[in-house]
Amino acid sequence: MNISFIGGGVMAEAIIGGVIEGGVASPEQVRVGEPVQERRDALEEKYGLKAYASNADVLEDSELVLLAVKPQTLPYLLPELKKSLRPEHTVASIIAGATMKTLTEGLDHKAVIRIMPNTPAQIGHGMSVWTASDSVPDATKKATSQILQTLGEEVYVPDEKLIDMSTALSASGPAYVFLFIEAMIDAGVYMGMARDMARKLVLQTVLGSTELVKQSGRHPAELKDMVTSPGGTTIAAIRAFESGGFRATVFDGINAAFEKSKELGR
């Protein structure tokens, strides 16, 4: 499949690396439109693809056009691409807040895919949620699924409102986890532990706990109870967390992200 990328930033590179290493497309089938010369040179050298300063130059012979630019660029990008798109193109977007309506109307183009990945895609452990318009060919949907599988796990949803929910939960989610990891490490330092040691303990604890939930298939509450002995250290920590409104704060934070995602799409 011939794939054109509009934008050559971090997430675009993650997908480029995934499709080439995963054999979904060869370097000769990948083109990138990127305004920064240094970035173009870096992508060409690393992946053996062709990168261009003009977006129009990357569209020739492409089947899938993937938009990977900042949201503030979209109002300028859509009119530009509208002039060059052909009926055989399918446009996919990873732009936060860019709804299917915004894309189809702004491009005057019916075959559109909306994807919400997250940053662990950079190391092949991402979570991508996506949806597609009825005009997208089945073969392109299958190829999109294959592309996203090279980045980690993927879920197709028929209802676009689940994309905004996914934005709040999984796309923004790594930041919440990083914040918790940082707080745990700092707590170790506060108690008197060397930061390097605290970091190692916390990272392995978070990684191991996640894998235990996945591999055991048990509810997190059940696993939590297995660690929590009567009158022990864990229940003392949990009580302190709950006294500080831990769960309510997590609920409120994720819901705030959800509301912001909907606002960006209006």
N, C-alpha and C positions, 0 to 999 in steps of 0.2 A: 504494500500500500504506500502511495506517495503522500507524505504528510508535510504540511507547511506550518511553521510556527511563527506567530506574530508576537514578537517579544522573546528575548533570550536570557531572561533572568534565572534566578535560583530554581523556581518550580518548573520552568520550561526545561532547564537543563536536567532536572530529575527525570522528567518524562522522556526527554531525548535519550538519556542514558538507558532508561528502561526499555524503550522500543528497539534500540540498536542491540543492546546486550541480550535482550529477550528474543531477538530474531523476528520481531514483528515487522520491522523495516530495516533495510540496509542504509548505510550512510549516504549512498547515492540517491536514496528515495526521500531524504530529509532535507528540507530547506528552512532557513531561519531568516526572518526580517528583524533586524536589530540596528537601532540608530548609532550605537556606540562602537566605534572602530575597534577598540581594544577588546571588547566583548566578542565581536565577530571573529577576530583573529584567534581568540582563546578557544572558541567553540569549534572553529575549523581545524585547528591544530589537534585538539583533544579527540574529536569524533570523526574527522575526515569528511565532514559535510560541507555544504556551501551556504554561506551567510551573506545577506545583502542589506544595503542601507535602505532600499526602497521595498515597502511591503508588496507593491504590485509585482515585483520581480519574482516573488516566491510562490505565487499562485498557479503558475503554469503547470498543467498536468497533475495538479494535486487533487486528491479525492477528499482529504480531511484537512481543514484549516483550523488550527488550534490557537485561540486567543489567550495570551498569557501576559497581559499588561496590567498596569495599575488602574484601579477604577476611575481615577480622575482623567485618564487618557481616553476613556471610552467615547465621550461625546465628540472627540475629534477623529477617532479611529473609524467609527461606524460609517460616516459619510464617505470616507476615503475608500473603505473596502467595498461599499455598496456599488461603486462604479466598476469594480473589477471582478466581482463574484459571478459565477456562471451556475446554471441550474444543477449541474452535476456535483457541485461543491456541497459538502456538509461542513457546517461551522460548529466547532466545539469551543466552549468557553470555561475557563477556570477563574473568571473574574468575580470577586466577591460582590454580591448585591446586584449583579446583572441578571435580570429575570429573563425568562423565555420571551415574554412580551417585548421587553426592551430590545432584545437581540433580533427577533423576527421583524419587528416594525422598523427598527433602526437600520437594518440591512436590507429590508424588503425581500427577505429570503425565508423560506419555510423550513428547510432542513437544518435544524439547530439542536445541539446537545449542550446541556448545562452540567458541569462537573464541579463538585466541591471536594478537593483533596485536602490532605494536611501535611505538615512539614516532615513527619517521619517517612514520607514517600522518598525523601532524599537518600535514605539508606535501605529502601526496599521493605519498610515496615509501615507503610502508610495505610490510611483508611480513606477510600474515595466513595462518595455517594453521587449518583448521577441519574439524569432523566433525559429523554429524547422526545422530539416532536414526532407526530405520525408520519411526517414526510421523510424521515431518515430511513434509508434502506436497511433491511435486516443484516446484510453483510457488513455494513458500516457499524451497526450496533454491536455485532459480534467482534469486530476488530477493536472497537472502543473498549469492550470488556477485556479483551486480551491485553491491550495497552495498559489498562489500569491494574491488571493482575501483576504486571511486572513491577509495580510500585508497592505492592502489598495486597490488601484485601479490598474488594469492591462490592457495592450493593446498588442494584438498579431499583429505582422507585418510580411508580407510575404517576404519583402526585407530587407536583413541584413544591407544595408547602413543606414537604419533608426535607427539602434541601435547606430551607431556612433553619429548621430544627437541627439538621446535621451540622450546619455552620456553627451553631452555638455549642453543640455537644462535641463533635469530633474535630472540626476544622480549627476552632479556637481552643479545644480541649488540651492540646499539648502545653499551652501556656499555663493552664491551671495546674497541670502535673508538675511542670518545671517550678512553679511557685511553691508547691507543697514540698518538692524535693529540696529546694533552697531552704525552706523553713526548717525541715528536718536536719539538714546539715548544720545550719546555724544553731539549732538546739544542742547538737552534739558539741559544737565549739563552746557554747555557753556553759555546758557542764564541765568543760575542761579537756575535751578530746582534741587531738590534732585535726586540722581541717581535712587533710588528705585521707586520714583514717575514717573520719565521719562520712566523707564523700563516698568512699568505697563501700562502707556498710550500708548506707542509704540506697545507693544505686542498685546494689545486688538485692537488697530487700524489696525494692519496688519492682524490679524485673522478675524476681522469683515469685513474688506474690501474684503478679499479673499472669504468669505462666501457670501457677497453681489453679487460679480461677478458670483459665481456659481449658487446661488439660483434665481437671477433675470434673468439670461440668456442674459443680456444686454452686449454690447461691452464696454470694459474698458474705451474707449474714451468718450462714452456717459455718463458713471457714473462720470468720471473726470469732464466733462463739468457741471454736475449738482452741483458739489462742488465749481466750479470756477465762482465767481461773478465778474461782470465788475469792474475793478479798485480795486479789493479786495486783501486780503492777499494771497490767493491761487495762483492767477495769478502772483503775485510778486515772489513767490517761484518758480513757474514753469519757469518763465523767467530766473531766476538765474540758475536753473538746465540746461536749454537749452543753456544758454550762456557758460556753462562749458562743453558742448558736452555730456550731459547725455545719450541720446539715442544712439549716435554714439559709446560711450564708452561701453555701454551694448552690442551693436551689435558686436563690435570688440572683446570684452572679450569672448562672447559665441562662436564666430567663431574661436578664438584662441584655445578654448577647443576642438572644433570639429576637427580642423587640428591636434591637439595633439593626439586625440583619433585615428584618421586614421594612424598617425605615429606609435603609439604603436602597431597597428595591422599588420604592415608590417613585 
